Amino acid sequence: MKSFFVPLSTAIRFLTILPLSWRAGDDSSSFSVSLYFFPVVGALIGSLGYVLAALLCIFLPINVVAVCMLGLLAFISGCLHLDGLADSADGLLSSRPRERALEIMKDSRTGAMGVVAIVFLLLGKYAALSSMDIKTFCLTIFFMPLAGRCSLVFVMAMQNYARKEGGLGQLFYSEKSKKAAALSLLILMFLLAVFAPSAIPAVSIILFCTLFLFTRWCRVKLGGATGDTLGAACEIAETATAIAFVTLI
């Protein structure tokens, strides 16, 4: 049982702001194994979002609930992934060479490109969510964080770490990445087949084409992934999933 709950706790601590301190001292030896539990954490966040969305839709119009859900998805991770999106935009959209782009991404200050990227991404999520009926809306809120956390594992399996000096994201890299990615894909497709089978083609095409293009851009510009681009991939995957569900309306 410990071999299950220790890496799960590590994944929860890294992917959420929940104050879980149990066996925190074992995190250093559990980072790579915790990848297997990223989809579980995504499903837990999605389940919480689904329940809250269903309850709020009873009392509030869907566009107001959409704003509430965007707040939940952002703050449940301490805005870590949105910060990664902003830093990634500052580096990737600069005209600087690889090493300078990586330096820009390490800067804690957010530039104009980062602000614009966050605004457009949140607007994209809001536009998609506010266009849905209640049933599709609640399902989308469930699958967005699930797809986002699965995509973190997908990108690790597809790309090497770009920074020679290492970084936070590299803690999760190991030979287990590809196996964890296969398991994440299996979980995502299984839950889609159970709860939203009609969404499988749209999610598969839009999500994986978007991730492929983003990872290729990172490989060309940066030489691989960083902690920031992993966070950006999570946010981009959530947006792509929302857009995929819009096509079902």
Backbone hydrogen bonds in HBPLUS format (Angstrom, degrees):
<---DONOR---> <-ACCEPTOR-->    atom                        ^
c    i                          cat <-CA-CA->   ^        H-A-AA   ^      H-
h    n   atom  resd res      DA  || num        DHA   H-A  angle D-A-AA Bond
n    s   type  num  typ     dist DA aas  dist angle  dist       angle   num
A0004-PHE N   A0001-MET O   3.03 MM   3  5.25 146.3  2.15 102.2 112.6     1
A0005-PHE N   A0001-MET O   3.00 MM   4  6.34 167.4  2.01 160.5 162.2     2
A0006-VAL N   A0002-LYS O   2.94 MM   4  5.65 164.1  1.96 150.1 153.3     3
A0008-LEU N   A0004-PHE O   3.35 MM   4  6.37 149.5  2.45 138.2 146.9     4
A0009-SER N   A0005-PHE O   2.87 MM   4  5.91 154.2  1.93 142.4 148.7     5
A0010-THR N   A0006-VAL O   3.05 MM   4  6.37 150.8  2.14 145.6 154.0     6
A0011-ALA N   A0007-PRO O   2.93 MM   4  6.18 157.7  1.98 147.6 152.7     7
A0012-ILE N   A0008-LEU O   2.94 MM   4  6.21 157.4  1.99 150.1 156.4     8
A0013-ARG N   A0009-SER O   2.93 MM   4  6.13 160.7  1.96 149.3 154.3     9
A0014-PHE N   A0010-THR O   3.02 MM   4  6.22 154.0  2.08 147.7 154.6    10
A0015-LEU N   A0011-ALA O   2.92 MM   4  5.94 160.5  1.96 151.8 157.0    11
A0016-THR N   A0012-ILE O   2.98 MM   4  5.59 133.9  2.20 144.1 150.1    12
A0017-ILE N   A0076-ILE O   2.85 MM  59  5.83 125.8  2.15 151.1 153.3    13
A0020-LEU N   A0018-LEU O   2.82 MM   2  5.73 135.2  2.02 110.9  96.6    14
A0024-ALA N   A0021-SER O   3.17 MM   3  5.34 146.4  2.29 136.8 127.7    15
A0026-ASP N   A0023-ARG O   3.03 MM   3  5.58 162.9  2.06 114.7 120.2    16
A0027-ASP N   A0024-ALA O   3.19 MM   3  5.54 166.2  2.21 115.8 117.5    17
A0029-SER N   A0026-ASP O   3.16 MM   3  5.73 142.4  2.31 113.8 122.8    18
A0030-SER N   A0027-ASP O   2.88 MM   3  4.92 157.0  1.93 107.8 115.5    19
A0031-PHE N   A0027-ASP O   3.14 MM   4  6.01 121.8  2.49 164.2 166.1    20
A0034-SER N   A0030-SER O   2.84 MM   4  5.87 144.4  1.97 153.6 164.0    21
A0035-LEU N   A0032-SER O   3.40 MM   3  5.80 158.4  2.45 105.0 110.9    22
A0036-TYR N   A0033-VAL O   3.14 MM   3  6.03 152.7  2.22 124.4 128.1    23
A0037-PHE N   A0034-SER O   2.86 MM   3  5.28 152.0  1.94 112.3 121.5    24
A0038-PHE N   A0035-LEU O   3.19 MM   3  5.33 167.8  2.21 108.5 112.3    25
A0040-VAL N   A0037-PHE O   3.09 MM   3  5.01 117.7  2.49  94.0 109.7    26
A0041-VAL N   A0037-PHE O   3.02 MM   4  6.38 158.9  2.07 156.5 160.9    27
A0042-GLY N   A0038-PHE O   2.94 MM   4  6.20 159.0  1.99 151.2 157.6    28
A0043-ALA N   A0039-PRO O   2.83 MM   4  6.05 151.4  1.91 145.1 152.5    29
A0044-LEU N   A0040-VAL O   2.91 MM   4  6.20 148.2  2.01 145.8 154.9    30
A0045-ILE N   A0041-VAL O   2.93 MM   4  6.21 163.2  1.96 154.3 157.8    31
A0046-GLY N   A0042-GLY O   2.88 MM   4  6.04 158.7  1.92 144.2 151.1    32
A0047-SER N   A0043-ALA O   2.82 MM   4  5.95 148.5  1.92 141.5 149.7    33
A0048-LEU N   A0044-LEU O   3.05 MM   4  6.29 160.3  2.09 147.8 152.4    34
A0049-GLY N   A0045-ILE O   2.92 MM   4  6.18 161.4  1.95 150.4 156.0    35
A0050-TYR N   A0046-GLY O   2.79 MM   4  5.96 153.1  1.86 145.8 153.5    36
A0051-VAL N   A0047-SER O   3.06 MM   4  6.28 166.6  2.07 152.3 154.1    37
A0052-LEU N   A0048-LEU O   3.04 MM   4  6.25 171.9  2.05 154.6 157.1    38
A0053-ALA N   A0049-GLY O   2.82 MM   4  5.85 159.1  1.86 148.8 155.4    39
A0054-ALA N   A0050-TYR O   2.95 MM   4  6.09 163.0  1.98 149.6 154.2    40
A0055-LEU N   A0051-VAL O   3.05 MM   4  6.28 155.7  2.11 147.9 154.4    41
A0056-LEU N   A0052-LEU O   2.87 MM   4  6.03 167.2  1.89 153.5 157.3    42
A0057-CYS N   A0053-ALA O   2.92 MM   4  5.97 150.0  2.01 148.7 156.2    43
A0058-ILE N   A0055-LEU O   3.17 MM   3  5.57 152.7  2.25 107.0 115.0    44
A0059-PHE N   A0056-LEU O   3.04 MM   3  5.51 138.9  2.21 109.8 119.7    45
A0060-LEU N   A0056-LEU O   2.81 MM   4  5.81 154.8  1.88 162.3 171.0    46
A0064-VAL N   A0061-PRO O   3.10 MM   3  5.59 130.1  2.36 110.1 122.0    47
A0065-VAL N   A0061-PRO O   3.15 MM   4  6.49 160.5  2.19 152.0 158.0    48
A0066-ALA N   A0062-ILE O   2.84 MM   4  6.00 146.4  1.95 143.3 152.7    49
A0067-VAL N   A0063-ASN O   3.35 MM   4  6.60 149.5  2.45 134.9 140.4    50
A0068-CYS N   A0064-VAL O   3.14 MM   4  6.53 157.9  2.19 147.2 153.2    51
A0069-MET N   A0065-VAL O   2.87 MM   4  6.14 156.0  1.92 153.8 160.1    52
A0070-LEU N   A0066-ALA O   2.94 MM   4  6.18 150.8  2.03 146.1 154.1    53
A0071-GLY N   A0067-VAL O   3.01 MM   4  6.28 151.5  2.09 145.8 153.4    54
A0072-LEU N   A0068-CYS O   2.98 MM   4  6.32 153.7  2.05 144.3 151.6    55
A0073-LEU N   A0069-MET O   2.91 MM   4  6.14 170.5  1.92 154.5 155.9    56
A0074-ALA N   A0070-LEU O   3.03 MM   4  6.11 145.8  2.15 139.4 148.4    57
A0075-PHE N   A0071-GLY O   2.91 MM   4  5.98 173.9  1.92 156.1 158.1    58
A0076-ILE N   A0072-LEU O   2.93 MM   4  5.76 145.8  2.05 151.2 157.4    59
A0079-CYS N   A0074-ALA O   2.92 MM   5  5.01 144.9  2.04 153.6 148.2    60
A0078-GLY N   A0075-PHE O   2.94 MM   3  4.59 163.0  1.97 101.1 105.4    61
A0080-LEU N   A0077-SER O   3.23 MM   3  5.71 160.8  2.27 109.4 115.0    62
A0083-ASP N   A0079-CYS O   2.98 MM   4  6.16 152.0  2.06 147.4 155.1    63
A0084-GLY N   A0080-LEU O   3.02 MM   4  6.33 147.7  2.12 138.4 147.4    64
A0085-LEU N   A0081-HIS O   2.89 MM   4  6.19 146.8  2.00 141.1 150.2    65
A0086-ALA N   A0082-LEU O   2.97 MM   4  6.26 159.8  2.01 148.5 152.9    66
A0087-ASP N   A0083-ASP O   2.98 MM   4  6.22 169.0  1.99 153.6 156.2    67
A0088-SER N   A0084-GLY O   2.86 MM   4  5.91 155.3  1.93 143.4 151.1    68
A0089-ALA N   A0085-LEU O   2.90 MM   4  6.09 157.6  1.95 149.5 155.3    69
A0090-ASP N   A0086-ALA O   3.04 MM   4  6.31 158.5  2.08 149.2 154.8    70
A0091-GLY N   A0087-ASP O   3.11 MM   4  6.38 153.4  2.18 146.0 152.4    71
A0092-LEU N   A0088-SER O   2.72 MM   4  5.76 170.6  1.73 162.0 164.1    72
A0093-LEU N   A0089-ALA O   2.99 MM   4  5.51 156.1  2.04 137.1 143.8    73
A0094-SER N   A0091-GLY O   3.30 MM   3  5.34 157.8  2.36 100.4 106.8    74
A0101-ALA N   A0097-PRO O   2.87 MM   4  6.03 157.5  1.92 159.6 167.3    75
A0102-LEU N   A0098-ARG O   2.95 MM   4  6.24 155.5  2.01 155.7 162.1    76
A0103-GLU N   A0099-GLU O   3.09 MM   4  6.34 145.9  2.21 137.4 146.6    77
A0104-ILE N   A0100-ARG O   2.91 MM   4  6.21 155.6  1.97 150.4 156.7    78
A0105-MET N   A0101-ALA O   3.07 MM   4  6.33 150.9  2.16 143.6 151.1    79
A0106-LYS N   A0103-GLU O   3.08 MM   3  5.19 135.6  2.28  97.9 110.3    80
A0107-ASP N   A0104-ILE O   3.15 MM   3  5.31 145.9  2.27 101.6 111.5    81
A0115-VAL N   A0111-GLY O   3.12 MM   4  6.48 158.7  2.17 152.8 158.4    82
A0116-VAL N   A0112-ALA O   2.96 MM   4  6.19 167.8  1.98 156.0 159.1    83
A0117-ALA N   A0113-MET O   2.93 MM   4  6.07 155.9  1.99 144.7 151.6    84
A0118-ILE N   A0114-GLY O   3.08 MM   4  6.32 160.7  2.11 149.6 153.5    85
A0119-VAL N   A0115-VAL O   3.00 MM   4  6.23 166.6  2.02 154.2 158.0    86
A0120-PHE N   A0116-VAL O   2.93 MM   4  6.10 171.2  1.94 155.8 157.9    87
A0121-LEU N   A0117-ALA O   2.96 MM   4  6.04 158.2  2.01 146.1 152.7    88
A0122-LEU N   A0118-ILE O   2.95 MM   4  6.09 169.7  1.96 155.1 157.7    89
A0123-LEU N   A0119-VAL O   2.91 MM   4  6.04 156.2  1.97 148.1 155.6    90
A0124-GLY N   A0120-PHE O   2.86 MM   4  6.01 150.9  1.95 142.8 150.9    91
A0125-LYS N   A0121-LEU O   2.96 MM   4  6.29 159.3  2.00 151.8 156.6    92
A0126-TYR N   A0122-LEU O   2.89 MM   4  6.05 165.6  1.91 148.9 153.5    93
A0127-ALA N   A0123-LEU O   2.82 MM   4  5.95 165.8  1.84 150.6 154.8    94
A0128-ALA N   A0124-GLY O   3.08 MM   4  6.19 160.3  2.12 145.0 150.2    95
A0129-LEU N   A0125-LYS O   2.92 MM   4  6.10 174.3  1.92 158.0 159.7    96
A0130-SER N   A0126-TYR O   2.88 MM   4  5.86 167.6  1.89 155.8 159.5    97
A0131-SER N   A0128-ALA O   3.23 MM   3  5.42 153.1  2.31 103.4 111.5    98
A0132-MET N   A0129-LEU O   3.27 MM   3  5.66 170.8  2.28 115.4 117.7    99
A0137-PHE N   A0133-ASP O   2.87 MM   4  5.96 158.2  1.92 156.3 163.7   100
A0138-CYS N   A0134-ILE O   2.97 MM   4  6.17 165.9  1.99 155.0 156.3   101
A0139-LEU N   A0135-LYS O   3.14 MM   4  6.37 162.1  2.17 149.3 154.3   102
A0140-THR N   A0136-THR O   2.87 MM   4  6.03 155.7  1.93 149.4 156.5   103
A0141-ILE N   A0137-PHE O   2.99 MM   4  6.28 155.2  2.05 151.1 157.6   104
A0142-PHE N   A0138-CYS O   3.15 MM   4  6.45 142.5  2.30 139.9 149.5   105
A0142-PHE N   A0139-LEU O   3.12 MM   3  5.12 123.6  2.46  92.8 107.2   106
A0143-PHE N   A0139-LEU O   3.01 MM   4  6.35 158.9  2.05 151.1 156.2   107
A0144-MET N   A0140-THR O   2.87 MM   4  5.90 147.7  1.97 156.4 162.9   108
A0147-ALA N   A0143-PHE O   2.85 MM   4  5.91 169.8  1.86 154.9 157.2   109
A0148-GLY N   A0144-MET O   2.94 MM   4  6.10 154.0  2.01 148.0 156.3   110
A0149-ARG N   A0145-PRO O   2.98 MM   4  6.10 163.2  2.01 146.2 148.9   111
A0150-CYS N   A0146-LEU O   2.98 MM   4  6.16 156.7  2.04 149.2 156.4   112
A0151-SER N   A0147-ALA O   2.89 MM   4  5.95 147.8  1.99 140.8 149.7   113
A0152-LEU N   A0148-GLY O   3.27 MM   4  6.62 136.0  2.47 138.0 148.0   114
A0153-VAL N   A0150-CYS O   3.04 MM   3  5.36 122.1  2.38 103.1 116.5   115
A0154-PHE N   A0150-CYS O   2.98 MM   4  6.35 154.0  2.04 146.8 155.2   116
A0155-VAL N   A0151-SER O   2.94 MM   4  6.07 166.9  1.96 153.1 154.4   117
A0156-MET N   A0152-LEU O   3.22 MM   4  6.42 155.9  2.28 139.6 146.1   118
A0157-ALA N   A0153-VAL O   3.04 MM   4  6.28 148.1  2.14 146.5 154.9   119
A0158-MET N   A0154-PHE O   3.03 MM   4  6.28 135.8  2.23 141.5 154.1   120
A0158-MET N   A0155-VAL O   3.11 MM   3  4.99 126.4  2.41  92.2 106.4   121
A0159-GLN N   A0155-VAL O   2.92 MM   4  5.95 143.2  2.05 153.8 161.2   122
A0225-ALA N   A0160-ASN O   2.90 MM  65  6.19 166.7  1.92 162.6 164.7   123
A0162-ALA N   A0225-ALA O   2.69 MM  63  5.23 169.0  1.70 158.4 155.3   124
A0166-GLY N   A0163-ARG O   3.18 MM   3  5.26 159.2  2.22 103.1 109.3   125
A0170-GLN N   A0167-GLY O   3.18 MM   3  5.45 129.4  2.45 102.4 115.0   126
A0171-LEU N   A0168-LEU O   3.20 MM   3  5.72 153.6  2.27 112.2 119.3   127
A0172-PHE N   A0169-GLY O   3.23 MM   3  6.04 161.9  2.27 120.1 123.8   128
A0173-TYR N   A0170-GLN O   3.05 MM   3  5.15 154.5  2.12 106.1 114.1   129
A0177-SER N   A0174-SER O   3.26 MM   3  5.76 172.2  2.27 115.5 117.5   130
A0180-ALA N   A0176-LYS O   2.88 MM   4  6.05 161.5  1.92 160.8 166.9   131
A0181-ALA N   A0177-SER O   2.87 MM   4  6.07 147.5  1.97 144.6 154.0   132
A0182-ALA N   A0178-LYS O   2.99 MM   4  6.24 154.2  2.06 145.1 151.3   133
A0183-LEU N   A0179-LYS O   3.01 MM   4  6.29 157.3  2.06 147.5 153.5   134
A0184-SER N   A0180-ALA O   2.87 MM   4  6.06 155.5  1.93 145.1 152.3   135
A0185-LEU N   A0181-ALA O   2.92 MM   4  6.14 157.8  1.97 148.9 154.3   136
A0186-LEU N   A0182-ALA O   3.03 MM   4  6.24 157.1  2.08 144.0 150.3   137
A0187-ILE N   A0183-LEU O   2.92 MM   4  6.20 160.6  1.96 153.7 158.2   138
A0188-LEU N   A0184-SER O   2.93 MM   4  6.11 167.2  1.95 152.4 156.0   139
A0189-MET N   A0185-LEU O   2.94 MM   4  6.07 170.5  1.95 154.0 156.7   140
A0190-PHE N   A0186-LEU O   2.90 MM   4  5.96 152.3  1.98 144.3 152.6   141
A0191-LEU N   A0187-ILE O   2.98 MM   4  6.15 168.4  2.00 154.3 156.6   142
A0192-LEU N   A0188-LEU O   3.00 MM   4  6.19 152.8  2.08 145.6 153.7   143
A0193-ALA N   A0189-MET O   2.88 MM   4  6.03 155.7  1.94 142.6 149.5   144
A0194-VAL N   A0190-PHE O   2.97 MM   4  6.26 144.0  2.11 145.3 155.2   145
A0195-PHE N   A0191-LEU O   2.92 MM   4  5.98 172.9  1.93 151.8 154.0   146
A0196-ALA N   A0192-LEU O   2.74 MM   4  4.83 146.0  1.85 129.4 140.0   147
A0199-ALA N   A0196-ALA O   2.91 MM   3  5.49 155.6  1.97 118.3 126.2   148
A0200-ILE N   A0197-PRO O   3.28 MM   3  5.57 163.5  2.31 109.1 113.9   149
A0203-VAL N   A0199-ALA O   2.89 MM   4  5.91 173.4  1.89 168.3 170.6   150
A0204-SER N   A0200-ILE O   2.90 MM   4  5.84 163.8  1.93 151.4 156.8   151
A0205-ILE N   A0201-PRO O   3.00 MM   4  6.11 168.0  2.02 151.2 154.4   152
A0206-ILE N   A0202-ALA O   2.92 MM   4  5.90 163.7  1.95 154.5 157.7   153
A0207-LEU N   A0203-VAL O   2.87 MM   4  5.41 149.7  1.96 136.6 146.7   154
A0208-PHE N   A0204-SER O   3.22 MM   4  5.81 153.6  2.29 129.2 136.8   155
A0209-CYS N   A0205-ILE O   3.02 MM   4  5.80 150.9  2.11 139.5 148.1   156
A0210-THR N   A0206-ILE O   3.08 MM   4  5.97 156.0  2.14 138.7 145.7   157
A0211-LEU N   A0207-LEU O   2.96 MM   4  6.21 162.9  1.99 150.4 155.3   158
A0212-PHE N   A0208-PHE O   2.93 MM   4  5.93 154.2  1.99 137.6 145.1   159
A0213-LEU N   A0209-CYS O   3.02 MM   4  6.21 163.9  2.05 148.5 152.0   160
A0214-PHE N   A0210-THR O   2.97 MM   4  6.18 159.3  2.01 149.7 155.9   161
A0215-THR N   A0211-LEU O   2.87 MM   4  5.99 168.6  1.88 153.2 156.4   162
A0216-ARG N   A0212-PHE O   2.97 MM   4  6.07 151.3  2.05 144.2 152.5   163
A0217-TRP N   A0213-LEU O   3.04 MM   4  6.20 155.1  2.10 142.7 149.1   164
A0218-CYS N   A0214-PHE O   2.96 MM   4  6.28 158.4  2.01 150.3 156.1   165
A0219-ARG N   A0215-THR O   2.89 MM   4  6.08 152.0  1.97 142.9 150.6   166
A0220-VAL N   A0216-ARG O   2.96 MM   4  6.19 160.7  2.00 152.1 156.3   167
A0221-LYS N   A0217-TRP O   2.92 MM   4  6.01 168.3  1.93 154.0 157.6   168
A0222-LEU N   A0218-CYS O   2.71 MM   4  5.29 154.6  1.77 138.3 147.3   169
A0223-GLY N   A0218-CYS O   3.14 MM   5  6.49 125.6  2.45 139.9 148.3   170
A0223-GLY N   A0219-ARG O   2.98 MM   4  4.28 130.9  2.23 104.3 116.4   171
A0230-LEU N   A0226-THR O   3.00 MM   4  6.22 148.9  2.09 149.6 158.3   172
A0231-GLY N   A0227-GLY O   3.12 MM   4  6.37 156.8  2.18 143.0 148.3   173
A0232-ALA N   A0228-ASP O   2.89 MM   4  6.20 156.0  1.95 148.7 156.2   174
A0233-ALA N   A0229-THR O   2.83 MM   4  5.97 149.9  1.92 139.5 147.4   175
A0234-CYS N   A0230-LEU O   3.12 MM   4  6.45 147.7  2.23 144.5 152.2   176
A0235-GLU N   A0231-GLY O   3.19 MM   4  6.56 160.6  2.23 150.3 154.1   177
A0236-ILE N   A0232-ALA O   2.84 MM   4  6.05 164.1  1.87 156.5 161.5   178
A0237-ALA N   A0233-ALA O   2.85 MM   4  5.90 153.0  1.92 142.5 150.0   179
A0238-GLU N   A0234-CYS O   3.05 MM   4  6.31 152.8  2.12 145.8 152.6   180
A0239-THR N   A0235-GLU O   3.08 MM   4  6.38 158.8  2.13 147.8 153.1   181
A0240-ALA N   A0236-ILE O   2.86 MM   4  6.10 162.0  1.89 151.4 156.7   182
A0241-THR N   A0237-ALA O   2.93 MM   4  6.07 151.8  2.01 145.3 152.6   183
A0242-ALA N   A0238-GLU O   3.05 MM   4  6.32 157.2  2.10 146.5 152.2   184
A0243-ILE N   A0239-THR O   2.98 MM   4  6.28 160.3  2.02 152.9 158.2   185
A0244-ALA N   A0240-ALA O   2.90 MM   4  6.08 149.9  1.99 141.8 150.6   186
A0245-PHE N   A0241-THR O   3.05 MM   4  6.34 153.5  2.12 149.7 155.4   187
A0246-VAL N   A0242-ALA O   3.12 MM   4  6.40 139.8  2.29 140.4 151.5   188
A0246-VAL N   A0243-ILE O   3.15 MM   3  5.03 124.3  2.48  91.6 106.1   189
A0248-LEU N   A0245-PHE O   3.11 MM   3  5.43 157.4  2.16 106.8 113.9   190
A0249-ILE N   A0246-VAL O   3.10 MM   3  5.66 163.0  2.13 117.1 122.2   191
